[in-house]
Amino acid sequence: MPGYHLLEKGTRTPQSLPARPSERLGFLDFLRELAEDEPAIPRYAEIMVMGLEDVLFAAEGEAEALALEIRRRLRAAASLLQNRLVDVTVVFQGRIQRGQDLWVEYRGTRLPVGHIFGSPAPRTESGGRRIYFTGFNLTNGN
C-alpha cells in the first residue's frame, strides 16, 4: 500500500512490506531527491529511508521546527509519490513511542516524529511486529 511505513531497526520486515527495497537512501538524500525538478523515483519503487533521527537529533533545540519543515516538504511531494505508487519504509534506530503524539527515543532524547507523520495507530503483524502506517498526505492525527 503506497505511503510511509514506520518501523524500528531490528524489527523484521513485515510480510506486507518488501523484503528487499529497490533503493536505500539516507533521509537527507531522500529529501534532496524529492526536491529535484523531476525526481528519479520510478513507478512502484520500494524505498527504505534511514537516518531521520540523526537529522532531528543534530537540530538540538530546533528539532520541532525542523520536523515541521520536513513535514511541509514531504506533503509537497505527496502527489508525486502517490501517483507513482511508491512505498517508503522509514527505519528508526530508536524506539517508536505513541502517546498523544508519536515520538522516538534516541540517544536519550525524545524526537518529535509525530510533527512529521502525525500519530498513526500501530498495526501488530504476525510475530508481534509493530508497524505504523500513514499516507503521503500526512493528514492522520495532525
N, C-alpha and C positions, 0 to 999 in steps of 0.2 A: 504494500500500500504506500503510495507516494507520501512523503512527509519526513519529519525528523523523529528518529528512533533514538532515545537517550538510554544509555546503559553504562554500568560500571565496568572498568577494566577487570579482567579476570572472570567476568560473567561469560559463560559460554554463549555463543551466538544462538539466540532463539531460533527455533525451526522456521519461524515466519520471516527471518532475515537471511540474506545471502551468506553462505559460509565463506565465500571469497568475494570481497568487494572488487569492482572493476578498477577502483582507484583509491589510494590512501593519501590524504592530504593533512598537513598541519592546518590549524584553524585560520591563521593569518593568510596562508596560501589559498584556502577556500574563499575567504572574503575577497582577496585580490582577483581570483578567477571570476567571481560574481560581478565585480566592478568593471570587468572588461566590456568593451562595446559589443562584442559577440563572444560570450563565454564558450570555451571549448568543452562544454559538458554535453556529452552525447545523449540522445534519447535512451531511456531505460537504464541509465547509469546507476550503479550501486556504489556510493561513495562512503568511505569511512573517514571521519574527521576526528583528529585528536589535538589536544593542547589548549582547549578553551580555558581550563583552569589556570594555566601558566599565564595566559594573556590577562585574565582578570586579576590574578594574584600580583602581577607586575604593576598593575594600576594603583595598588595600595588604596589610599583613601578615595580614589576616583572610580572604584570598581562599579558602583551603581550607575554613574553617568556613562561609563564605557559600555556597560551591559545594555543600557537603553539605546545607545548609538548602534551597537551590534544588532539589536532587535530591528531598528529602523532599516539598516542595510539588508537584513535578511527578508524583511517584509517587501522591500523594493524589488527583490529577486524572486518573490513568491510565484508570480505568474509564469516566469521562465521555467522554474523548477517543476511546477505543476504541469505545464504544457508538455514538458519533456518526460514526464512520468518518472522522475528521479527519486531514488531512495537515499536518504542521508542518515547514516548512523553516527551519532556523536558519542564518542567513548570518553568517559571520565575516569581519571586516576583515583579521585577521592570518592567518598561515599555519598550517594544521592539521598537527600532527605526531603520529605514533603510534610509541610505543616500548612500554615495559611498560605505559604508560598514555597516554591521549590528552591533548594539551595544545595551546594556541595561543600562538604567539609574537606579542606585541602590545606595541608601544612599548618594546621591549627587555626585556619581562617575560614570563616563562613562566607562563601562566594554566592552572590545573588543571581544564579542562573534562571530563577523564576522571572526576573526582569526581562529576560530574553524569550523564554519558552512558555511562560505562564505557569500554571500549576496542574499539569495533567495528572490524572489518576494513574497509579501503576497498574500494569497488567502482570499477572503472575502466570507464567507459562509452565509447561511440564518441567519437572525437576526443580521447581521453586524459583526459577529465574524471574527477576523483576525487570520490566522494560516500561519506559514512559514514552508515549507517542503524542505528537502534536502535528497538525497540518502546517503547510508552508505559510498560511496566512497568520499564524500565531495568535489566533483570537480566543483560545480557550483560557479562561481564568484571568485574563488581563484586559 
